[in-house]
Amino acid sequence: MTNELQITRTINGQTYSFALTERELEDAYRLKERRYREDDFVNAFADAAQEPDMRFHYGHLAEFPELLDWLCRLYDDIFDANTSHNDLMELALNRLRDESLTPGFFTSLALLAPPVCEEPEEAPPEYEECGRHHCGQNITEADERRKRWEMLASLLTRHKEADCTCHGKNGTHAPCAAAKYLNGEWDISEFFFLQDRKDV
Ligand SMILES: [Zn+2]
């Protein structure tokens, strides 16, 4: 026997009845839970972004949807029924603080680069609301974002391996982009929109 939820709706005077399977109910529940989690992180970020050792500011959440995705996935990974929600949130933000200084962090963001929908001839209203999936933009954007995150991961790796201008590469001793980011001189936007890597 399967459990189903019967739903009746009256739309334009017509009564419609449909049933949600247990699986569909579970999916709907997970989606809702995920939305709450995102809202919680957005709120927590308003405070966390004020701290000097945080590499992100509030606006980055909208600019880089990968970030919120990373936080929500981490929350699920570290979830423990004996730890309070607030402690888990704090733990996740602390991890973000530490891991955002490592190449591996940028590699994971590359994997999370949002899927892109092809622009429909006439965009239905939900496309306009759906900023997080980059609806209505060309498919190349996700590839571009992926490449960009991968490039940043490699800049950090090269800096760690002393293969950068900080260490006299190309005869200069100017701080490389990764060093500027690590020192907090650059925030992620400057780092992300880096035009070329010749200066590394
Ligand atoms: Zn360097």
Residues whose N, C-alpha, C, O or C-beta is under 5 A from the ligand:
A	BS01	ZN	H159 C164 T165 C166 C176 A179
